[in-house]
């Protein structure tokens, strides 16, 4: 049996092992484990990579979104509304709720699985204060169009770019058009740390300054605290690992696009599989390669039994989670999302995956869906 994981971090890390060892050694030799020159270097390099003026590294992607909302809007009292999607990891809604705002959910486009902008416009009320688009699977929401909606209604836009490292839409990367964008560097991301880590990127100096201060106990100087903040600092080892890996991100994303091309070539004639739709203006970075099939659970079981690490991102939408019953939704309130969560399946996707591995996965997919 040929085993193929959903994600193989070892292949990625083995290829740059010497660089990673040198990066970590720089931190251990300096004994500067929180903040310091390596931390500042990564912040500057990631800001430059994103094409923005500021990057505020922090403890994780959820904190990054929470800090960006806090820095841009202040903490809410439960009355203000923030529009996002139900088809996302629960952390998106979680950060909105923790920041003191009510998540207002909308459905997604059935082709791209991304925020349906027509529904965004319809969901805006006098209590709406912000929109949080989610760039899912490695493809960005059409930001020029979304930002035009936000400008008309004087709303803040904070992008959840946790799965979109290196992606672009119409040439713009996350954070270039909006008030801010937030990233997760969880190890499985296209740019992943060796633990939890995240960042806020922005061209807005006041948001950057506030997010930086709030992530470090509201500190202005070592013992002067202007705000009641939190402790969400990225440690220097994570910064060192990320800085080393950042140099390879474009090549890794190129590899992901090649693998996606192989999947498309081998599965495009199979009417039983719906392949991911790509907006022609989007530069997709394929954090996941997600197909849709009718009997998803049967296919998942078949692949797993054959040693293939397929998975589901995400099986239960936010509006059907027990934690968000207070929003008062029924499963059918977001029919596209509800149906997607029954049909979607993530196939193995990682830089270094070989053509023969993709062929083996596709052979198993075709044999299963043909039954």
Number of C-alpha atoms within 10 A of each C-alpha: 7 10 15 22 18 16 20 17 16 10 13 17 13 11 11 13 12 10 16 19 13 14 22 18 14 16 22 13 9 11 11 16 18 16 15 15 16 25 25 16 14 23 22 17 16 21 21 13 14 22 17 20 17 24 28 30 32 28 21 22 26 25 27 29 32 24 32 31 29 21 20 20 16 13 17 18 11 14 12 19 24 27 26 27 28 26 29 25 18 18 16 24 28 20 22 27 19 16 21 20 25 23 26 22 24 23 23 24 14 15 13 18 25 23 29 20 20 14 15 22 15 9 16 20 11 8 11 21 22 25 24 25 27 27 25 24 24 26 29 32 25 21 24 14 10 21 19 12 18 20 11 8 16 13 18 21 27 27 28 29 31 30 27 28 29 22 24 23 19 14 10 19 23 30 28 20 19 21 21 30 28 30 28 31 26 19 15 17 20 28 26 22 22 15 16 18 27 27 32 32 32 28 20 17 11 12 24 23 15 21 28 26 24 25 23 19 20 19 19 15 9 8 8 10 15 13 14 12 18 15 14 20 23 23 22 25 24 28 31 28 23 25 23 19 22 21 12 13 18 17 12 21 23 15 20 24 20 17 24 22 12 18 21 16 12 16 20 13 9 14 12 18 18 17 20 18 13 13 16 9 13 18 21 25 26 27 26 27 23 25 19 18 21 15 14 18 16 12 20 22 14 18 21 15 12 15 15 23 20 22 21 18 17 18 17 19 20 26 28 19 13 8 11 16 12 8 14 9 15 12 14 12 15 20 13 16 28 21 14 20 18 18 20 26 24 20 26 22 26 26 21 16 20 14 13 10 16 19 16 15 24 19 13 16 21 17 11 16 18 10 5
